[in-house]
């Protein structure tokens, strides 16, 4: 329901009354209408401030909605990347499982170990426990 105001401070100021011999004291009426005008101006200013405030809140809501959507996209990309890293990690573990304690270290073995360490650090930086691939603090 829309509220409409019929009066404005200007309409109140310009209102003319017919004079009557038994009527009210014109100075008292004018003084009272001056107060009404001041209140009306204050009310209109208050209304405008509230409309601007509501508008800014609506803008904030839209920003938050957009941000939450993009945050969801970022999270999906991270989850996809984690799945990819899990597969790569499993492949590297398979290769490392073939290495026996008596085997002489090779450049390939050392490279694989370094790669596993880098992947673990990356997963850790994303907020996941590299051993369980679950979110830390969960």
C-alpha positions as CSV (number, residue, x, y, z in Angstrom):
1,X,0.0,0.0,0.0
2,X,1.5,3.3,-1.1
3,X,1.1,6.3,1.2
4,X,0.5,9.6,-0.5
5,X,0.7,12.9,1.2
6,X,-1.8,15.5,0.0
7,X,-0.2,18.4,1.6
8,X,3.2,20.0,1.2
9,X,4.8,22.7,3.2
10,X,4.1,25.1,0.4
11,X,0.4,24.2,0.2
12,X,0.0,24.6,3.9
13,X,1.7,28.0,3.7
14,X,-0.4,29.2,0.8
15,X,-3.8,27.9,2.2
16,X,-6.3,30.8,2.5
17,X,-9.2,30.7,4.8
18,X,-12.4,32.7,4.7
19,X,-12.7,35.2,7.4
20,X,-15.6,35.2,9.8
21,X,-16.5,37.7,12.5
22,X,-16.7,34.9,15.0
23,X,-13.6,33.0,13.6
24,X,-10.3,32.1,15.1
25,X,-7.5,34.6,15.8
26,X,-5.6,34.7,12.4
27,X,-2.2,35.2,14.2
28,X,-2.8,32.0,16.3
29,X,-3.8,30.1,13.2
30,X,-0.7,31.3,11.3
31,X,1.6,30.5,14.3
32,X,0.1,27.0,14.5
33,X,0.4,26.4,10.7
34,X,4.1,27.6,10.9
35,X,4.7,24.8,13.4
36,X,2.9,22.3,11.1
37,X,5.0,23.4,8.2
38,X,8.2,22.9,10.2
39,X,7.1,19.4,11.3
40,X,6.1,18.6,7.7
41,X,9.5,19.6,6.4
42,X,11.2,17.5,9.1
43,X,9.0,14.6,8.2
44,X,9.8,14.8,4.5
45,X,13.5,15.1,5.2
46,X,13.3,12.0,7.5
47,X,11.3,10.2,4.8
48,X,14.0,11.0,2.2
49,X,16.8,9.9,4.5
50,X,15.0,6.6,5.1
51,X,14.5,6.0,1.4
52,X,18.2,6.6,0.7
53,X,19.1,4.3,3.6
54,X,16.8,1.6,2.3
55,X,18.2,2.0,-1.2
56,X,21.8,1.6,0.2
57,X,20.7,-1.5,2.1
58,X,19.2,-3.0,-1.1
59,X,22.5,-2.3,-2.8
60,X,24.4,-4.1,0.0
61,X,22.0,-7.1,-0.3
62,X,22.6,-7.3,-4.0
63,X,26.4,-7.2,-3.5
64,X,26.2,-9.9,-0.9
65,X,24.0,-12.1,-3.2
66,X,26.5,-11.6,-6.0
67,X,29.4,-12.3,-3.7
68,X,27.8,-15.5,-2.3
69,X,27.2,-16.7,-5.9
70,X,30.8,-16.0,-6.9
71,X,32.0,-17.5,-3.6
72,X,30.0,-20.7,-4.4
73,X,31.7,-20.7,-7.9
74,X,35.2,-20.3,-6.2
75,X,34.4,-23.1,-3.8
76,X,33.3,-25.4,-6.6
77,X,36.5,-24.7,-8.5
78,X,38.5,-25.4,-5.3
79,X,36.6,-28.7,-4.8
80,X,37.3,-29.6,-8.4
81,X,40.9,-28.8,-8.0
82,X,41.1,-30.9,-4.8
83,X,39.5,-33.9,-6.6
84,X,42.1,-33.5,-9.3
85,X,44.9,-33.3,-6.7
86,X,43.5,-36.3,-5.0
87,X,43.7,-38.3,-8.2
88,X,47.2,-37.1,-8.8
89,X,48.2,-37.8,-5.2
90,X,46.8,-41.4,-5.5
91,X,48.8,-41.9,-8.7
92,X,52.0,-40.6,-7.0
93,X,51.4,-42.8,-4.0
94,X,51.1,-45.8,-6.3
95,X,54.5,-45.0,-7.8
96,X,56.0,-44.4,-4.3
97,X,54.5,-47.7,-3.0
98,X,56.7,-49.5,-5.6
99,X,59.8,-48.1,-3.9
100,X,61.3,-50.5,-1.4
101,X,63.5,-49.5,1.6
102,X,66.5,-51.2,0.0
103,X,66.1,-49.5,-3.4
104,X,68.7,-46.9,-4.2
105,X,67.2,-43.4,-4.5
106,X,66.8,-42.1,-8.0
107,X,66.2,-38.7,-9.3
108,X,62.7,-39.8,-10.3
109,X,62.0,-41.0,-6.7
110,X,63.2,-37.8,-5.2
111,X,61.2,-35.8,-7.7
112,X,58.1,-37.8,-6.8
113,X,58.6,-37.1,-3.1
114,X,59.1,-33.4,-3.7
115,X,56.0,-33.3,-5.9
116,X,53.9,-35.1,-3.1
117,X,55.3,-32.6,-0.6
118,X,54.3,-29.6,-2.8
119,X,50.8,-31.0,-3.3
120,X,50.4,-31.5,0.4
121,X,51.4,-27.9,1.1
122,X,49.0,-26.7,-1.6
123,X,46.1,-28.7,-0.1
124,X,47.0,-27.4,3.4
125,X,47.0,-23.8,2.2
126,X,43.5,-24.3,0.8
127,X,42.4,-25.2,4.3
128,X,42.3,-28.9,4.1
129,X,44.2,-31.6,6.1
130,X,46.5,-33.2,3.5
131,X,46.2,-36.6,5.3
132,X,42.4,-36.8,5.2
133,X,41.5,-34.1,2.6
134,X,38.8,-32.8,5.0
135,X,38.4,-29.2,5.9
136,X,40.4,-28.2,8.9
137,X,38.3,-27.3,11.9
138,X,35.4,-29.4,10.7
